[in-house]
Amino acid sequence: MPETLPSPYSLAEMIHPRHTPEMGFQSYEALKGDGEYRKGQQAAFLDDQIARPMLDYPELDETELKRSIRKLDTVLESSSRHGDAFVGDAVWDSAGYRMAEIYWLLSSERLIRTYPSLDDDQIDTLAAQTQELNEQLYGKPEKELTEAIHAEIWAQLDRKKLVGRAATIKEELEQGTSTFIADEFIKIPPLARTTGERLPTISSELLNRLREKLYQENSDIVEVVQNYWSQVIQQRPEDERSFTAKDMLWLFHEVHHLRDPYNESGVAIIEEPGATALSWDTSVMAVKIGGRRAPIDAVDTMISKIFHEYVVHGGRAIHGSKTKLPVLGTGLYTEADPGELSDYLTFEEGFATMCEMAIDPKNQSWSPQSFEKSLGLGLAYEGNDFRQTFETLWRARLLMTTKSGEEPTETMVTKARKNAYTSVVRIFRGTPTEMPRGNSRVLTYNKDLAYLKGRLSVIDFHNRYPDDPQMLDLAFKAKFDPLNRRQLALVQEAERVV
């Protein structure tokens, strides 16, 4: 057991991210790379100069990870001595999960750093250990769900009359293909057809229910975005009428000032110049806007992104931290019965995404971005490496977005390949993608399974509580999974002071 650090704070103060950001720790934050280096690897990969990229991890620091473990150990010790078992046990479970994520990162860091000097048996042992920790934290692809994704793709493609290059690509997807890249022969297996059920229908009742609540309770946010669109964006030249990263930064600042003019919540709006993502980070209680984030070209889409990051992720953090159980602001992890999930994040990611889908009319069915990461992880577990997974994903993505009778343009192909590359990086980050496979197990990062599983959890939630406004309201108020009976009981028992 590492030596714990003394703390002058009460448990409630200690677990707030301003004192212990590790309570809101997200493993992917340690897996970011240098923007320019990653951009160069992407360009070389997409230009077929290299078969697989070599990802860098400048923030994956063994010393810092061990320091974080010591801080969490202090939380564990304090929670074990807490007089209220209701609070202490919940904090213990949640801090323990965050610590387990850090131990996985330590194993991953060791593998990335040492594998060139290891023999095959040593690589296999360390790779298996790393993957097992990953699966214990994030699960692994489920055969039934993977087959449903395949069935969904083929059902959509078979409804279309694909012509020209699209028909050729469909044949490659169905029969498999091969290619030479950087003097390496690469075989790309077919995307299997399955006879099982497709993904469940996303009901209009669910989307309407979310849309009505979001618009009713956030009309001020809608007004801010609409006014900015008409007064600023529409005054620009026609080919520049989109929300840039700078526009997004201004809007999030304006929305936060509107909701919390004195910043009593301590929420920050942060620009990350070299990053491409728009995200919420609980560890620093902040919305982060990447300076290289792709522009958004529609009002509804911009509103949906603010609802996703600020209203759902941020709102759950702010409200949850004000309860008797402040770990509801950083994220609850508990035991789970069969059929339940132990983490809060799977439901939350699905919930935030469903709220986004309810607002954005272009995003209200099963599209590639809805399940691409789960599809890619399923392919990886079938033995596909980074390149093989990519080659399948971009073809499926392109064909799903191609209309009947349409000839895909080079622009469409380029976009599909870039988007697929981003997804595959997310699937394999935290692993040495350039490492020879040998007989080692598949090495992946399974956290993104949460996106599709989370959507399915929200469908289940709606089916269980179709006419229960109190339950829907509760789902916005804390970082928990309402389908986990222990977590639901904890939230219902927590005394609210919001």
C-alpha positions, -999 to +999 in steps of 0.1 A: +000+000+000+015+034-010+021+058+018-009+081+021-008+119+022-022+138+051-052+160+044-066+189+063-099+187+045-132+170+054-142+141+031-167+163+013-140+189+006-113+163-002-133+147-030-140+179-048-120+182-080-103+214-068-086+194-040-085+159-056-090+161-094-083+123-094-119+118-082-130+130-117-101+113-134-107+101-170-080+078-183-082+093-218-068+126-206-035+108-201-036+094-236-035+127-255-007+132-279+012+162-293-011+178-318+015+184-346+031+150-342-003+132-343-013+153-373+018+141-391+012+105-383-024+108-395-012+124-428+013+096-434-012+069-426-040+083-448-014+087-476-005+050-472+031+059-464+029+038-432+008+007-424+001+018-388+008+050-369+030+053-339+011+072-313+029+094-287+018+098-251+036+128-236+012+130-207+015+093-197+039+099-169+047+071-144+057+095-116+025+116-119+003+084-121+019+071-089+014+105-072-023+103-081-026+069-066-012+082-033-038+110-033-066+085-039-052+063-012-058+092+012-094+094+000-098+057+006-084+059+041-107+088+050-138+072+035-132+040+055-132+060+087-162+082+078-190+080+104-217+078+078-215+045+059-239+058+033-213+084+023-181+065+031-190+034+011-200+053-020-168+074-019-147+042-013-162+024-043-158+055-066-122+063-055-113+027-059-125+026-095-105+057-104-074+041-088-080+010-109-080+031-140-046+046-130-032+011-124-043+002-160-025+032-173+007+022-154+005-012-170-001+004-204+028+028-200+051+000-190+042-020-221+046+009-245+080+018-229+095-016-225+082-039-253+111-033-277+135-048-251+112-078-242+111-113-257+078-126-272+068-144-240+074-113-219+054-092-243+025-117-243+024-118-205+025-080-201+000-075-229-024-100-214-022-083-180-028-049-195-058-061-216-073-079-186-072-047-165-088-028-194-116-053-197-122-053-159-127-016-161-146-011-194-159-045-204-155-060-238-175-063-270-206-085-266-212-110-294-250-103-296-245-065-298-217-068-324-239-090-346-267-064-342-243-037-355-234-058-385-271-065-392-279-028-390-251-019-415-261-045-440-298-038-437-291-001-445-268-009-474-290-035-489-319-010-491-298+012-514-290+010-551-252+015-549-236+022-583-201+028-596-174+031-570-199+026-542-209-008-556-172-018-559-166-007-523-196-027-511-182-058-528-149-052-510-167-049-477-187-081-484-160-103-498-129-088-483-099-073-501-062-069-498-035-042-504+002-034-502+012-006-479+048+004-472+059-030-487+036-049-464+008-072-477-024-065-457-054-087-459-087-070-451-114-096-440-150-092-450-176-076-427-196-106-417-233-107-425-254-119-395-289-132-393-297-117-359-318-087-349-308-051-359-302-024-333-335-014-316-355+015-330-349+048-313-385+058-306-398+093-315-415+093-281-381+092-264-366+119-286-397+141-282-397+137-245-361+148-242-365+176-267-395+190-249-377+190-215-345+205-229-362+233-247-385+241-218-357+243-193-330+258-215-348+284-236-322+310-225-294+289-240-314+285-272-319+322-275-282+330-270-272+306-298-299+318-322-291+354-316-254+348-322-262+329-354-283+358-368-263+387-355-228+374-360-225+342-382-250+353-408-232+386-413-201+368-427-195+358-463-216+328-473-188+303-473-177+313-437-211+309-420-203+283-394-194+282-357-157+282-355-137+271-324-135+308-314-173+311-317-178+280-296-155+294-269-175+327-268-208+309-267-198+286-238-185+316-219-217+335-225-239+305-215-219+299-183-221+336-174-258+336-180-263+305-158-237+313-131-227+350-133-205+348-101-191+314-110-202+299-077-198+264-093-162+270-101-167+258-137-142+269-163-143+273-200-109+263-214-094+267-249-069+239-259-051+254-289-038+221-304-068+199-296-096+189-319-123+178-294-151+195-276-155+179-242-164+181-205-136+174-180-149+167-144-113+166-130-110+203-135-148+211-138-144+225-172-157+226-208-127+222-231-128+236-266-101+224-290-086+252-311-086+228-341-121+217-335-140+213-368-166+241-375-203+235-368-225+246-397-260+246-381-278+262-352-295+230-340-262+212-340-245+239-319-274+239-294-272+202-292-234+203-284-240+228-256-268+206-242-245+176-243-214+191-227-227+219-204-263+208-195-258+171-192-221+165-183-216+198-165-251+200-150-248+166-134-214+175-119-227+208-105-259+195-091-244+163-078-216+181-059-242+200-039-259+169-024-252+151+008-232+127-013-208+150-032-193+120-051-224+124-072-207+153-088-176+134-098-192+101-107-206+071-088-192+036-091-208+007-071-215-030-072-239-041-098-264-069-101-266-091-132-278-070-161-267-037-144-236-016-150-213-006-121-203+028-136-222+061-140-204+070-172-220+045-197-255+058-190-243+094-189-226+092-223-256+076-238-279+102-221-259+131-233-258+117-268-295+110-269-302+146-257-280+157-286-299+135-310-332+149-298-322+184-308-302+178-341-325+167-369-296+153-389-287+129-361-318+110-351-312+075-364-285+048-363-257+066-382-220+055-384-210+077-355-236+061-334-218+027-333-185+030-352-163+027-321-182-004-309-180-019-344-142-012-345-137-028-311-156-059-323-134-061-353-103-058-332-114-087-310-117-107-342-080-102-347-079-071-369-051-047-363-052-009-366-049-008-404-074-037-410-100-021-386-096+012-404-100-002-439-133-018-429-146+012-409-141+038-436-158+017-462-188+010-440-190+047-430-188+059-466-215+035-479-239+044-450-237+081-459-239+075-497-274+079-512-290+054-537-276+061-572-250+085-559-213+082-570-191+089-540-168+119-546-132+122-535-143+146-509-167+120-494-140+094-494-115+117-478-140+126-451-149+090-444-113+080-441-105+109-417-134+102-395-127+065-394-090+072-386-101+093-356-123+064-343-096+038-347-071+060-328-096+061-300-100+023-301-062+016-300-049+045-279-030+035-249-014+006-268+017+003-289+000+003-323+033-004-341+041-034-319+044-068-337+013-088-329+029-121-324+008-144-303-003-117-279-039-110-271-057-081-287-047-048-272-075-022-272-089+007-252-125-003-244-138+028-228-157+039-259-180+009-257-199+032-234-213+053-262-235+026-279-242+007-246-252+040-231-277+048-258-292+014-253-294+020-216-313+053-222-338+034-244-342+009-215-346+038-191-373+053-212-392+020-215-391+015-177-402+050-169-421+063-199-444+086-179-423+095-149-412+132-151-395+129-116-372+101-128-363+120-159-356+151-138-334+130-115-314+117-144-302+153-150-292+159-114-263+136-106-236+115-121-252+080-116-269+052-135-306+052-127-308+016-139-284+004-112-307-001-081-279+007-056-270+039-073-307+049-077-312+043-040-281+063-031-293+093-051-329+091-038-316+090-002-291+119-007-305+151+008-306+177-019-296+213-012-295+225-048 
